């Protein structure tokens, strides 16, 4: 049995792509502080989405990560950064 080649690409501080011979996984992870009973506690939010290939995973990343952006300029900056990442990594 041959080993599948795995590749990890960090897209930003919260999202990363994990690829192998079967699928591409978009992973989200973000640590943040919450106050519970007067005490500050660090919690980590995590999520994963599975895609058939990198193209669909990058589209998913753009849809999920662009929602909170307030301006067109930030939107275009993020799209430009993803295009550069694609050119450099793939």
Beta strands, then each sheet from edge to edge (+ up, - down):
strand 1: 7-10
strand 2: 15-19
strand 3: 24-36
strand 4: 39-51
sheet 1: 1+ 2- 3+ 4-
end
